[in-house]
C-alpha cells in the first residue's frame, strides 16, 4: 500500500511542480503594470542555478533527475525573484 502511494507521488510531483511554476509566471505577469518601471531580479539566473543543483541532487538521491530538475527550477525561481538587481538603469541597457 505504501509503495503505491510513493509511486503515485513520484509520478505526480513533476506535474505539480510545473503547474506551480506556470502559476508563478502567470502571477508575476498579471501583477505588473505596463507603465510601471520594472525592477530587475535574478529569476532567470536562479532557475539556471536551481536546475543545475536539482540535477545534481536528483542524480545523487535515487537517480530522480526529472524531479530534481523541476523542483530545482521552482525553488531557484522563488529565491531569484526575491533578490532585486541594483546598480543598473533601464535607460542604459539595450
N, C-alpha and C positions, 0 to 999 in steps of 0.2 A: 504494500500500500504506500509506504513512504517513498519507495523507488519511483512509483508512478507520479507522485507529486513533484519530486525533484526533477524528473524528466520533463514534466509539463512546464515547470519554472524555467528550465534551461531552454526549452523551445520558445517560450513566450517572452523571455526577458529582452532579446534584441529588438523585437517588435515594439514592446512597451518603451524601451529607451529611445528608439527612433521616433515614436509618437510624441514623447516628451520633448525631443529635440525640435521637431516641427512646431510644437506648441510654443516653445521659447522663441523661435524665429518669428512666428505669427504675432506673438505678444510684443516683441521688440519693434516690429514694423508698424503695428497698429498704434503703438504708444507715441510715435514720433509725429511731430507736425512738420509740414513741408517747409515752412518759412523759418522755422526754428533752427538755430545753429546746432549742428550735430557734433557732439563731442566724440572724439575717437576713443576706442578702447582696444583691449588686447584679445578680443573674442576669437579672431581667426588664429592668432598665434597660440592661444590657449587650446583650441581644438586640435591644432597640429601636434602640440606637445602632449596633449591628453591621448591622442590616437597612438603616438609612439609609446608612451608609457603603458597604455592599455594593452597594446600588442605584446609588450614585454611581460607584463604581469599575467595576461591571459595564457601566454605560452608557458610560463613558469608554473602556473597552477592548472593542472589537468588538461592542458592544451586546448583551452577555450578562447581562441583568438577572436572569434566573432563577437562574443560577449565582451571581451576586453576592449576591442576597438570601439564598440558603440558606447559602452559606459565611460571609457576614457574621453571620447569626444564630448559627451554630455557634461561630464564633470569639468573638463577643460574649458568648455564654452561658459559654464556658470562662473568659474573662477575668473576667466579672462574678461568677461563683461563687467565684473566688479572693479577692475583696475582701469582707471582712466589714463589716457596718454596726455602728457603735458609738455609744453615747450614747443609745440608745432602750431602754426597758424594755418587755417584752411585756405587763406589767400596765397600763401607761399607754395602750397602743394599743387602739382599739376597732374 
